[in-house]
Amino acid sequence: MNLDILFLDIDGVLNPDKARSSNAFSPDCVAELKRFFAARPDTKVVFSTSWRLGFPFFVLGWLWHHHGLPLQAVVGRTPVIAADQRGQEVRKWLEDAPTLHLGCNIGRYAALDDEIEPLMGWLPRKTLFRCDPYHGLTPDITDRLIRHFST
């Protein structure tokens, strides 16, 4: 079985303009993520966000569920290696995935983040999707993600 994986940041993606609201998901960004899951319902999510450091995993799950996002889509979070090492953390998760999810291989994957620089050099450029941190996930980015996971 192949797993398609979306590595997801929260600040700047679901929580744009975090200075205004530090712990809230934007309804517009959530709607775009729901649209993505409607088009690609088998895609799984791995949290690569710094929120995985400040909130227990069940709190992230509660927030996810509270906003009507599919809880069954969440399969984990990246390991913590060091500050600003998000690319290395994603790469480590990809390397460990076959032992974490027995019988599964990684199919397509993408990283959705407002800061892709720490990911560059660790992941192919075509798998990196940048959100403007003041607008978050937009229809254009959602369309590009859907195309990426559809090819």
N, C-alpha and C positions, 0 to 999 in steps of 0.2 A: 504494500500500500504506500502510495506517495502522499506526503503531506505538503501542502502549499502553506507557507508561513509568512505572516506580516509582522515584522518587528516594529513595535509601536512606541513612540514617544508620546507624552501627554502635553507637557507645556509647549505651546507654540503650534500644536496640532489640534487637540481637542480643547485646549485651554489657551486660546490666543489672548494676547495683551494681558499676560499674567499679572502685570502690575495693578490692574483694576480689580481682579478677582483671583486670588492665588490658588483656590481649591475648587474651582467650578468648571464644569464642561459647558462649552457653548452649545446651545440648542441647534444652531445651524451646522456646526461641525459634527455633532452627533448624528444629525439627519443625513449628512454626507456619508458617514461611516456606515449607517444603516443601509443606505443605498448601495454601498460597496458590498455589504453582506447579502443583500437581496440578489445581486448579480453573481456573487461568488460565495455561496453559502458554505462551501466546504473548506474555505480558507481558515486557517488557525492563527491565533494571535499569541505572540510572545512579547511580554512587556520589556522594553529596553529603556524605559523612562527612568529618570532619577527618582520618580515617585516610589519605585520599588525599594528604595533605601529608606524613605521616611514613613512609609505605610506598610503594615503587615499585608501579606498577600490577600488575606480574606477581606481586608478593607478595600483594596483595589477591586476585588470581585464584587463587593457590595456596591461600590460606586458604578461599576460597569453595569450591573443588574439594575440599579436604581434608574439609570438612564435608558433602560430598555434595550441594551445591547446583548447579543446572544452569549450567555455565560458558557455554553458548551464550546464556543470558539476559542476560549482561553486555554492554552496548554502549558503555560509556564512564564518564566522570566529569565532574563539573561543573568549569568553569574556576575558577581562583583569582583572586578580585578583591581581597578584603580580609577581615580578621578580622570575624566577626559579620555577614557580608554574604551568608549562605547563600541568602536569597530572591533577591537580585540575581544570584547565580551560577546558580541554577536557571533564572531568567527568561532569562539570556543563553544557556544551553544550549538552551532551547526555541526561542529566536530563531534560533540557528545550526544547529539540527538539520536543516533541509531541505538545507543545503549539506554537512553532515557525512554524511548518509545519503541519497544521491541517489535520487530516485524515491519517497521516503517522506514521509509527513505524520504529524504527531503526532495520535493519536486521543485517548484518555483518558490522564490522568496523575494521579499522586498523590505526595505527599511524606510519607514515614514517618520520624518524628523524635521525640525526646523533648523537644526545645526548638523549638516552632513559632513563637515570637515573631519570630525573624529572617526567617521566611518570610511572615509576615502583611504585607499591603499589597502584596506582590509576586505572590501567588498567590491564587486564589479560596479562601475558607474551606472550601468543600465538598471541596477537594482535599488538605486538611491532616489528617493522622492522627497524633495524639499518643500516644506510649507513656509509661507511668510509668517513670522511669529506674531504679527498683528492681525492676521486674517485666519490663520489655521487652515484646516482642511477645506478646500474649495471644490466646486463642481469640476473644474478643469483637472485638478490633481486626482480627484476620484475617477474621472473618465480615464486618465492615463494609467492609474492603478488597475482598473478593470481590464483594460487592454493588455497590460503586462501579464496579468494572471490568466488571460484568455489565450495567449499565444503558445 
